[in-house]
Amino acid sequence: MRRFHPALHRLAQCVPLVCGGVFFAIALWRLWQEFQTYRLADVLQSLGEISHPYLLGAIALTICNYTTLAGYDLLAIRYIRHPLAVPKTMLAGFVSYAISNSVGFTLLSGSAVRYHFYSRWGLSAGDIVNVIAFCNLSFWVGLCAVGGVMFLIEPADVPDFLHLPIESVHPLGVVFLSTLLGYFVWNLWGRGRSLRIGGWVIPHLPLRLSLMQITVTVIDWLLSAGSLYMLLPHPVPLSYLGFFDIFLLAQVSGILSNVPGGLGVFETVMLVLLPKSITPATLLGTLLAFRGIYYFLPLAIALLSFGFYEWRHHCSSSKP
């Protein structure tokens, strides 16, 4: 295998961070332009105007969403045929996703949490690698499924500040569905062997497990979008499907920007593409509520759960 010069290797590692910084700076500049005419009091007022039933509805959908996210790990444990107890698997899945969603750098943060839990519970290094590969693959498979369908039937315009060579997300829909089709074809005729693409390992899954994987990921995306849709001012001036398409594009932009949680990039895309009847001050209050409910609340619960588990483990291991 050809080895690259160490300087080029370090440069390749820095490129995602530099691109993330550029996207973050552009997004903050755009947000500053949009919101500089609005007072903090206006934003806080719009935040306070969200009715309690809709807040509770967003929290309920978030709880369902993170329960669904833990389903990735349940399927992964089933894939490696390990008899790990369901509560332990759910704990590892919830904590890893709650941390990685807020902190970003999923391959690093989420993988570190999974390794910490699963190695303590007796999984081998090979099994842990397969679990991590399965969970990361599930995310992209789900994105290709929902993004491919939505970007074809409801193609939103691509904001100019993203500087992409396309005017709408329709070509992305074609790419996503083609990738998903290739994934299914390979699963049918891959003869049980994992596929390696550079540093990525794509595990080969039985067809039934692949369908379950896509089902979980589609539910995941629908619930996460629903939690934000619930917080928009009612009556919402666009359908859920129309909103879902914008939500997907904003999430994809945030993911590709490499900014933790897509902060700034996600909000800017939502601001540009949502109907102008939703004022920037109102939208900012809604997005602040969404950040608190969908990111910070699960993160706080995950850190408390992690700390409680570590405390119990320490107490049990220190007993004679």
Summary of the structure (lengths in Angstrom):
residues: 320
radius of gyration: 20.7
end to end distance: 51.8
largest distance: 66.8
contacts: 987
relative contact order: 0.15
helix: 76%
strand: 2%
